[in-house]
Amino acid sequence: MEYCIDCGNRIRGRTDKKFCNDHCRSHYHNALNRGRNNVFKEVNHILKKNTAILDQFVQQGVFQIEKQTLAATGFDFNYFTNFIDGPLGEKYYGIYHYAYRQHPAEQVELVQTAEIWPET
């Protein structure tokens, strides 16, 4: 007989079983992936926060804002979901359904991705 690799109890049944029940199996794999999943949760939290900040400005009709003002709201410029090429070759940073690009004069232009990359 084998022993459960999570709780150490004896295993009954098939000889190739590693866990005594579904709870031990789930517990073992959740503990194994906990560190990696925490990183995903942290990054997704930052992306959601950035999206909410952009959403507030767009809902207010603000589509041009100073970079410093955007940063003061807690927006983190280090996190985005993708790069988007604009119709004139400009580079946008995408965050889910929003995008922004930085102008040389420390201005940031906010757009919804459908405006720069319309569906065909």
Steps between C-alpha positions, in 0.01 A plus 500: 500500500606854424466816704335827398764755396295780658380374838698176541196277557487154349347481154243238415410397149716507189871449547593807294297749709695788653228659713246356740217730383413801284557742787863390541555512124364856476684613813831362373474665156373831640794515740738412217371786280434758774812711435452513126130580532574787739714667232214471250254643751730795577553589134131465420415725796730772360351462151146526639597811697654659190185419301277652768708820501481530121128425515441787743673751273331375182157509671569865590590575137871544573708358215816710541671515839839582644712195577570633850126536573433145383786368714366690803178297482701179552525404132799270446661551158703179536195275454299465181352212302631560147641739241271635229607664176287802417380583151793738445761265649483643852560263790231461765516310827188288536326422826204276423251719309695825547826624358724797553801657337748743640578823323840671530349790699421266795141469380314170482226437245226258612289301255279197492661228292207490255590858400851410384448139400144465375359155441462410136 
